Amino acid sequence: MSETLYDRLGGEAGIEAVVETFYDRVLADESLAQYFEDTDVEALREHQRQFLAAVTGGADSYDGQSMRAAHAHLDLTEDDFAAVAGHLDSALRAHDVDPSDREQVLTAVVDLETEILDR
């Protein structure tokens, strides 16, 4: 049986570490901080963990809202989306994720841009 992207990312522990680093970076970004006021960040971390596990071949399934519903009230811009994607890439790099594996994760996210931006 071939190793999944989830396995290559370090399984549950690896995904958890990437998500922690990702949200640390996003929450420290002054251009994005406004979107997280009055938000349960721990719930967001859990949904992000589930999402990454699901799109990388882990056993978890994502049980959060659709991407459109989860982000509709935020009025996000392309620049916001790019900043968040950049923080995800930086988090993956910080955990020494192979470039081709980073590309797979980022492609899964970029494929959702239209839905996330509600366009």
C-alpha positions in Angstrom: 0.0 0.0 0.0 1.4 3.4 -0.9 2.0 6.1 1.6 -0.6 8.9 1.6 0.1 12.6 1.7 -1.4 12.5 5.2 1.3 9.9 6.2 4.1 12.0 4.6 2.9 15.0 6.6 3.4 13.0 9.8 -0.2 11.8 10.3 -2.2 13.3 13.1 0.7 14.8 14.9 2.2 16.3 11.8 -1.1 17.9 10.7 -1.6 19.2 14.3 1.8 20.9 14.2 1.2 22.5 10.8 -2.2 23.8 11.9 -0.7 25.3 15.1 2.0 27.0 13.2 -0.4 28.2 10.5 -2.8 29.8 13.0 0.0 31.3 15.0 1.1 33.1 11.8 -2.4 34.0 10.7 -3.4 35.5 14.0 -0.2 37.5 14.2 -0.9 39.0 10.8 -2.4 42.5 11.4 -4.1 42.5 8.0 -6.0 39.3 8.9 -6.6 39.8 12.7 -9.9 41.6 12.2 -11.5 38.4 10.7 -10.8 36.5 14.0 -12.3 38.9 16.5 -15.0 37.2 18.5 -14.1 33.8 17.0 -13.6 30.5 18.7 -10.0 30.0 17.4 -9.8 26.5 19.0 -12.8 25.4 17.0 -11.2 26.9 13.9 -8.0 25.0 14.6 -10.0 21.8 14.9 -11.8 22.4 11.6 -8.6 23.2 9.9 -7.0 20.0 11.3 -10.0 17.9 10.0 -9.9 19.6 6.6 -6.2 19.0 6.1 -6.5 15.4 7.3 -9.4 14.8 4.9 -7.8 16.4 1.8 -4.5 14.6 2.4 -5.9 11.1 2.7 -6.3 10.8 6.5 -9.1 8.9 8.1 -10.7 12.0 9.4 -13.6 13.6 7.7 -14.4 17.3 7.7 -17.6 18.0 9.5 -17.6 21.8 9.4 -19.8 24.1 7.3 -19.2 24.3 3.6 -16.4 26.7 2.7 -18.9 29.1 1.2 -21.1 29.1 4.4 -18.1 29.3 6.8 -16.6 32.4 5.1 -19.7 34.2 3.6 -20.0 36.8 6.4 -16.3 37.8 6.1 -16.3 39.7 2.7 -12.8 38.3 2.0 -10.7 39.6 -0.8 -8.2 37.9 -3.1 -5.4 39.5 -1.1 -6.8 38.0 2.1 -7.0 34.6 0.5 -3.4 34.9 -0.8 -2.2 36.0 2.6 -3.8 33.0 4.3 -2.5 30.6 1.6 1.0 32.2 2.1 0.8 31.5 5.8 -0.2 27.9 5.1 2.8 27.5 2.7 5.1 29.1 5.4 3.8 26.7 8.0 4.3 23.7 5.7 7.9 24.9 5.0 8.5 25.4 8.7 7.8 21.7 9.2 10.1 20.7 6.3 7.3 19.4 4.1 8.6 18.3 0.7 7.9 20.9 -2.1 5.7 18.5 -4.1 3.6 17.7 -1.0 3.3 21.4 -0.2 2.1 21.9 -3.7 -0.6 19.2 -3.3 -1.9 20.8 -0.1 -1.9 24.3 -1.5 -3.6 23.1 -4.7 -6.4 21.6 -2.6 -6.8 25.0 -0.9 -6.6 27.1 -4.1 -9.2 24.9 -5.7 -11.6 26.3 -3.0 -10.8 30.0 -3.6 -14.0 30.7 -5.6 -16.2 29.1 -2.9 -14.3 30.7 0.0 -14.5 34.1 -1.6 -18.2 33.5 -2.4 -17.9 34.2 -6.1 
